[in-house]
Amino acid sequence: MKTSTNKILSFLLSLALSFGFAVCCLQVPALSNAISSKGNINLLTYAIAVILFCLAYVLFSLLLAHLKKPSVLDKPYPATIAAMILSAVNILFLIRMFQLETEVYGSVSVRYIWHIIPLWLAAAALLLEAVFFFSFIKKSSVSVKPSAMIAFYGMLTLLIGYNFYTPEVFLRNEPDRLHMNAYFNSIYNVLHGSPYTENTTSIYGHYGILYKLPMKLLGGDLIDFILLNTLVGALSFLAAFLALHFIVKNDLLRIIGAVALSFPVLAMRSGIYWQLWPHRVLFMCLMLCYMAFCVRYKKLNRLSCILGYGIVFLGILWNTESGLFCGAAWAGFWILKSLCRKETKIFYVIRTAFLHVSGIVLSFLGAWGTVEIYNLANGGTIMGIREFLFPLLQSSYMDDLLRVDLPDFASAYMSVIALLFLACAWGISHMWFLRRSGSADSKEYLPACFAFAAAVLSLGQITYFINRAAYHNLEIAHIPCILLLCLLAEGGMKAFRSFRFKNLNQFKGMDIFRCFFTGTALLILMTVCTGNLIQYGQNTALREELHNKQEINDFAAHIAANIPENTYAFGIGVPEIYSILRWDTSCYTLDLPDLSLRPEAGDHIMDDIREKQIPAFLAGEGTISRMEKYSSKEKSKWLLDTYQVSQTFEFKGAVLQYYTLK
């Protein structure tokens, strides 16, 4: 018998099976060794677990649908007991996760105020806040004019933009400077008309092509680049706020959801997180916003479909993997939509799937072709698809350089994946052969299709964390998770407001589960909002320091006063300084923080110095030592035998060296 609570049983069984499989793969030596021999154990285990969950959910749903007796969880009292147990388990897990947050690789959470005060005090404060918050929700309703909501989103967007604008980038630590150089170096190369080659390829994608025109218009220096990144970051969050507004109608959820969305940028740090914010979230946010718009206004026609793949094309050009995940989400949305209508014939579903896979392929080929056209226009050659995908196909990059083992203790990524699985299950449950009712209502299945597509997008994006399980990398899934929490909570708000234990018999089992899930979701959103409001003030001093751009301009002027204009230069920090001076390094190459991926780039620089008989050159922070470590030992020895350090320039811990002939 098809009942709503059977969906919950199917989800829990599938979740337990997939998580149990992942634990065995990672913790049982024989299994982990076997998987490691085939490739990246983190990614392979994760991919199989995702597929296993989806297949298991369909299988369990079909099996439970054939039960003749109604589920015991359809009755109010068993449903209440089960829901209370699940809620208690969730809250206990979240508390333990909170306690162990400081143990995650790369975590800086020990400096957050909620880890400074005693745990009992933080818990008591949140409990008291939750009592007032839930009481307010049950007794009051929030209604806000659309113009006021737009003004609220605008205010948050301005705050986020102010937070992103941090021109004093050298004030940060060495790892952050290395990532900044890896990101900016590609843009500097493109600004000077350098084609993409084996020695000048980009680690983060071909975004430099999209940056070139606005950078040229602004002037093209590092400060202009930070300003553009600020605008990109603000645009990303504005798109996220609009996605929330389109897909959620409850104004209270819109308000707390918007504040929760901004938590990583406003509360957890100041400035740009080069690996992620805003680079890897821009097109994710644009796609989420576009999908939410199409669902809200039912703009689901051929034109809107093509425009969606236009976003995918630009996303792949910007950052290959992020764009492909957007394509998978957009295709998944349409394919699931076709499966939600019983009258749809199997041929139509196959045709839909074929067309959307073709859409992804064409978007990819369009992005690749754009890069090749750029190369040919700038005197380069066609580099091929394998080079276009660099470094994604490099095992040394995915396994040796980046991989960090997943935490084997209670950690936030486990809750995130469970939420994404829940969104997938919600979407899958609306397929016509799993649905309880025979008729299909677009008001019911379109939000579920959005949730499914958002989960597909997030399950793709989160692979960045799965491969490199560093603390801040999990933020890549923050925005879709908050959107899904708000969307799923909205479905249970009515039951949550009216729920009373004395009237338990008036509720169906599914309504009770919705009520408890909504309460848990609201508690999480409330906690994130509280953390945002508290920690934002703690970051004020650092934020002000990072807004200072005079010091970096003075440092650039100091270099200009001591070495000849347009001195041959390369390495970490050099493109940044030269862009401020409007100088040309005359050396366009792969960013040297990633020299280990392509040591030949260092050989290319040294060959170029020897061929051109360069009298002097400026080397960036730690650059020569990197070349000694990864590139040709013979050529490195020649370089150091021929040149000597004539002058050093130190700024915020970064040391640049000026070499002249001996």
N, C-alpha and C positions, 0 to 999 in steps of 0.2 A: 504493500500500500504506500502510495506517495504522500508523505506528510512533510511539513516544513522542518520538523525536528530531525527527520532523517538526514537532512542536509548537514545539520550540526554533527550528527554521529559520523557521517561520511567524512566530513572535514577533520574531525578529531582522529579518526582511524588513519586517514591518509597522512596527517601531520606526524603522528607517532611513527608510522612506517618510514617516512622519508627522513625524519630526524634520526631515528634509530639506525637507518642505513648509513647516514653520514657519520654518526658517532663510531660505528664499527669500522668504516673505511679509514677514519683518522686515528683511531685508538688501537685497533687490532694490528699488531706488527706485520703479520703475514699479508693481510689485505692492503695495508698502507704501502708496503714494499712493492706489491704487485702493481698497484695504481701508479706509484711513483716511477716505475720502470716504463710506463706508457706515456708519461708526460707530467704536467703540473698537477700535483695531487689536490691542491686547493680547488682549482677550477674544474677538474674532472669530477671530483666528488660532488661539488656544488651542482654542476650541470646534470649529472645523473639523478641527484636528489630532486631537482625541479621537475624533470620529466617524470620521475617516479611518482611524485605527488599528484601531478595532473592525471596520469593514467589511473592511479589508485583511486582518486576521487570519482572519476567516471565509473570505474568498476564497482566501487562500494555503493555508489548512488543507484546503479542498475540493480545490484543485488538486494539492497534494502527496499527498492521500489516493488519487488515481487513478494514482500512479506504480506501476509493476509491480515495479521493482527496489527492494530494501530500501535505506534511507539508509546512506551510508558512515559516518555518525556513530553508527550502531548498533554498529559494531565498536569494541573498547576502545582501540586505539592512536590512530586518528583522533579519537575522542571525547576522549581525554586531551589531545592536542595542541590541539584546538579549545578545550577547557575552560581549559587553561593560558593560552592567548592571551587569551580573554575575561576571565579573572581578572586577568591582568597589565594589560590595558587599563583595567579597573575601578579597580585600585589606583593606577595612574598618574593617572587622571582625578581620583580622590579626593585624591591628593597635590597636584595642581595646583589643585584646588578649595580645598583648605586654604590654599595660599599666597595665593590671590586673595580669600580671605574678607573681608579688611579693605577691599577695594575696592567691596563691595556698598553701595548707597545706605543710609545710616542705620546702618551697621555700627559697633559699639563693640568688636569682637572684638580690637582692638589691645591692650586692657587685660587680655585673658585670658592666663593664665600660659603657655599653649602657643605664644603669639605673642611672648612676652617672651624665652623661651629660644631658642637657635639651632635651626634646623630639623633639623640633623643629630642634635642631642641628643634632640629629641622623637622623631624617627624611630627612633633606636637604642633608646631606652627602650621604645617601643611594640613594636619587633621582639623585644626580649628578653622582654617581658611575654607577647607572642603565643606564643613558643616554650614557655614554661612553661604557659600557658593551654591550648594545644592538646594538649600532652603530658598534662596533667591530664585533659582530656576523653577522650582515647583510652584512658587506663589506668584511669580511675575513673568511677563513676556516682554521681550525687547523688540521694538520696532524703530528702525532708523530710516530716514529719508535717503533715497539713492544718492542725492547730491552730497549728503553728509558722509556716506560711505566712501564715495569717490575722493572726497577731501581727506578722509582718514587714510586711505590707501596712498594718496599723494604725499601726506606727511611722512608716513613710514618709508616711502620710496626716497624722499629727500634725506632722511636720516641714514638710510642705507648707503646712498650716494656719498654723503659726507664721511661715512665710515670707510668706504672704499678708497677715497681720495687720500692717498698716503705717499706723497712724492719722496719723503725721506726714507727710501727703501733700503739704503745702506745701513740704517740703524738696526735692522734685524740681524739675526744670527747667520752664520756661514751657510747652513743648509738652505735657508730662504734666499740668500743671494745667489746660490747656485741654481735654484729653480727659476729665479727671476731671469738670470742670464739665459738659461735654456729656452725660456719663453720669448724673450725680447730679441735674442740673437737672430732668430728666423725672420722677424719683422725687419730688422736692420738690413739683412741680406736682400730681402725683397725690395726695400726702399731704394737700394742702390742698384737695382736691376739685375741682381744675380739670379740665374736660373737654379732650379733644384737639380742637384747631381748627387752622386754617391757621397761626395765630400761636403755638400751643403744642404743635405736633407734636413727635415724638421722632425723633432721627436713628438711634438704635441699636435701635429696636423699641418694643414696648408692654409691656416687662418691668415697668414701674412698677406695673401692675395686680397682678402677682404679688407684688411687693415690699410692697404697701401694708399688708396685714394684719400680717406679721411686723414691719415697721417700726413700726407703731402699738403693737404689744405690747412692743417693746423700748424705745420712747421717741421714736424718729424723728429722732435727730440724726446727724451725719456719722460719729461714732464707731460708732454702731449699724450704720450702713450698711456701714462697713468690716468690722465683725464678720460681718454677713450675707454679704458678698462672700467673706470668709474661709471661711465654712461652705460656700458654693457652690463655691469652688475646691477645697476638701478633698473634697466630694462628687464633683466631676468626676473627680478622680484616683482616688478609691476605686472609682468605676465602671470606670475604665480598668484598674485592678489586677484587679478581678473579671472583666472581659472577658478579660484575659490568662489568668487562672486557669481560666476555663471553656473557652477555645478551645485552650489549649496544655496538654499533660499532662506534659511534661518539666520536672522541678523546677529543673534548672539554668537552662533558658531562662526559667522563671518568675522566678527570682531576678535574673538579669542584665537581663531584660526590664523588671522593675519599677523597678530602679535607673535604667535608660536612659529609661524613661517620664518620670521626674521631673526629667530633666536641664534643660529650659528654665527651670523655676521655681526649682530649688534652686541651680543653678550659673550661669545666665546673667544673673540679675537678682535683686533683692529686691522683693517686693511685687507689686501688681496691674498688669497691662498692660491698660489700660482698653479698648483696641480689640479685645482678643483674650482674655486670661486674666482671669477664667474665662468672660467673657460669651459669646464665640462658640464655646467648646468644651464648654459644659455639656451641651447636648442631643445633641451629637455623641457624647460619652462615654456618656450614658445609652442612646442608641440602640445603640451598639456593645456595651455590656454586655447589653442586652436581647436582641439578636440572638445573642450568644455563649451566653447562657443557654438560649435556645430551641434552638440547635443541640446544645449539650452534653446537654440532657435531653430532646431531641426533643419539645418542647412546641410543635408546629406545627399548631394547629387554629384553628377559627373565632374562639374567644375570644382566643387569643394574637395573632391577626392584628388584631383590633379594638383590643386594648390597645396594639399597636404604633402604630396611628393615633391613639390617645390621646396618646402621646408626641409624635407629629408635630404634633397640634393645639396642645399646650402649647409646643412648640418654635417654631411659627409665631407664636404670641402673644408669646413671649419675644423672638425675633429672626427676622424674616420669612424672610430668605434661608437661615439655618441650619436652620430648621424645614422649609422646602421641600426642602433637600438630604437631610434625614433621611427625608422622605417618598419621595423618589426612590430612596434606598438600600433602604428597606423594600419598596417595590414591586418594585424590581429583584431583590431576594432571592427573592420569591415567583414572579415571572415566570420567572427562570432555573431555579428548582426545578422548575417545570412542564415546562421544556424538557429537563430532564435525564433524564426517563423516556420511553423509546421508545414505550411503550404509550399515552402521552398523545396524544389526538386534537387536531388543529389547532383545532377549535372550542373545546376546553377551554382552550387557550393564549390564544386571542382573548378568551374570557370572563374568564380570570384577569387579563389585561392591562386589560380594560375595568373590572373591579371595583376594581383597585388604583389606576388613574388616578382613578376615582370617589372612592376613599378619600382621595387627596391633595386633590382638589377640595373634598370635604366638610370635611376638616380645615382647609383654608384658609378656607372660608366660615364655619366655626365660630369660628375665631380672629377674623376680621373682625367677625362678629356680636357676639362678646363685647365687643369694643372699642366698637361702636355702642351696645350696651346700657349699658355704663359711661358713655358720653357722655350718653345720654338720662337716666340716673339722676342725673347731676350737672348737669343744666340745659343740656346742650349739644344739638347737632343731629347728624343723620347726616352723616358727612363723605365717604362714598363710598370705593370700592376704590382709586382712584388716589391719594387722600390717605393711605389705609392703607399703600400701598406706598412712600410718600415716604421717602427721596430716591432710591430705586432707579431710578425712571424719569426722573430729572433728568440730562440729558446734561452739564450744568455740574458736577454732582457726580462722575459717573463718569469724565468726560474731563478737565475743566479742573482741578478741585480735587484729585482723588485720584491720577490716573494717573501712574505712574513707569515709565519704559522698563525692560524686562527686561534683565538683564545679558547682554552678547554674548560673555562669556568663561566659562570653566569655573566653574559655580556649582551650589550644592546643589539648586536647584529642578529641574535637569535630571535628577539622580539620583532625586529624589523622584518625578517624573512617570514615569520609566522603571520604577520599582518599582510604581507604581500601575497602569501598563499591564500589567506582568507579572501582577499579581493579577487584572486583568480577563481577560487571556488564559487564565489558569488556570481561571477560572470558565466562560468561553465554551467552552473545550475539552471541557467535560463535557456540552455539549449532545448529545443522542442521535445526531444526524447527523454529529457530529465525533468522537465517542468511539470508541476502538479496539475495545472490547468491546461486545457488544450489550446485556448486562445492566446494570442500574443498581443500585449499592450506595449506600445513604444514608450509610454511614460514609465513603464516598469523596467523594460529590458535595456533601454538606451543608457541610463545611469550605470547599470551593471556592465554594459559594454565599455563604458568609460573607465570604470574601476578595473576591469580586466586589462584594458590597454595600458592604463597607468601602471599596473602591476608588472606587465610585460616589460615596459620601458624601465622600470626601477630594477627588476630582476636582472636586466642587462647592465644597467649602469653600476649596480652594486658589485659587479665582478671586479671593478677597480679596487674595492675594499677586500673582497674575497682573496684576491691575489696578494695584496699588500695590506695586511690587517693592521694598519696604523690608526690611531685614535681618531684623528680628524677626517680620515678618508671615508668614514661611514656617513659623513654629512652629505655625501653625494645622493643619498636616498631620503634626506630629510624632508624636502619639499613635497614629493609625492606621498610620503607617509602621513604628513599632516593633512594633506588634501583628502586622503582616504579615510583617516580618522574622522574628519568632519563629515564627509559624505555618509559613511556608515553609521555615525552617531545620529545623524539627522533622521534616519529611518526609525530610530527607537525613541525619539524625543517625546512623542505623544504618550507612549507607554510609560516612559520614565516619569513624566509629570503626574500621571494619574495613578501610578502604582501605590497601593497601600496593602500591607500584609493582611489587614482585616477584611479586605475585599478580594482576596486571592482567587476565589472561585470564579470571579468575573473575567479572569485573564486566561488566554490560551498559552500553551507551553512556549510557542515561538515568541509571543509577546514578552514573556518573562525573560527569556534569553536576550532579546533585544534590549530590554530595560537594563539588565545588568551589564551588558556590553557597553551600552551608552554611558552608564555611570562610570565604568572604567576608563572609557575614552575621554570623558569630560574631566576626570581626575588627572589624566596624563596631560591634556591640553592646559588645564589650570596650572599644573606644576611647571610646565615649560614656560608659560606666560610669566609666572612669578619669578622664575629664574632669569628670564630676559630683563624684567624690570629692575631686579636687584643688581645683576652683574653689569648692566649697561653703564651704571654710574662708576663702577670700579675701573672701567676701561678709559675713563675720560682723560687721565693724565697721559697715558700712552698715546691716545688718539691725537692729542695736541702736539706731542713731540713729532709724530709721523707726518704732520701737516707742514712741517718746516721744509721749505725748498731752497732756502738761501745757502745753507751749508754745502749742499751738493753742487750748487752753482759756483760757490767759492772754491771748492775742491777742483772742479773742472778748470776754472780760471788759473789755479795754481799750476796745474799740469801744463796748460797752454803757455804759461810764462817760462817754463823750464825745458821744454822740448820743441823741436821744429814742428810747424804745422803739417798735418797729414802724415805724421810719422807712421811707418808701417807698424801695425798693432793687431793683437789677437788675444783672446782669452776672457776669463770671467771678469766682468765689470768694465771691460774696454768698450764694447759697443754702446753701453749706457753712457759713459763719459764722453765718447766721441760724438754721440748724437746731440748732446748738449752744446758741444763746441761747433757743431755742423762740420765736423771733420770726416774724412774718409779713411777707414782702416786699410784699404787696399788688400784686405785679406778676408775673404768670405768663405766660411767653413761651417761644419757642424758645430753646435755648441759644445765647448770642451768639458763641461760637467759630465757629458755622456760619451766621452772619448773611448771608454772601455767597450762600447758597442761597435765602434768603428775606428780602431787604432790607426787605420790608414789616413785618417784626416790629419793626424799629427805629422805623419810622414809627408803628406802633401804640403803642409805649412813649411816644414824644414827644407823640402826640395825647392819650394818657391823662394825662400830666403837665399838659398845657395845660387839658384839660377839668376835671380835679379841682383845678386851681390849687394844685398841690403846693408847699408852702413850702420844702422841702428834700428832697434824696434822696441815697442812697449809690450810687455807681457802682463796678463791679468793675474788676479789672485790665485796663487797655487798652480798656475798654468804649466810652468816648466816642469815641476815635479810630476804632474799628471802625464806629460809627454814622456818623461823618463820612465814612468811606470808602465804605460800602455803601448807606446809607439816604439819604433825601431831603436834599439840600444845603440847601434852604431851611429845612427844619425843624431841621436840625442847627445852622444859623446862629442861628435863633430861640432854641434851647436855650442856646447859649453867650452870646448877647446878654442873656439873661434871668437866667442863673445863673452863679455864680462858685465856684471851689474855696475852701472855707472851712477844710478840714482834710484831711490825708492820713494814711493808716494803712499802714505798710510792714511786711511780714512775709515773710521768706525770699525777697526779691526781688519779691514781689507787692505792688503798690501800689493800695489802694482809696481813692477820693476822695469826700469829703463836700461836696456842693454846696448853697449857699443862694442865695436871691434877692439880686440886686445892690441 
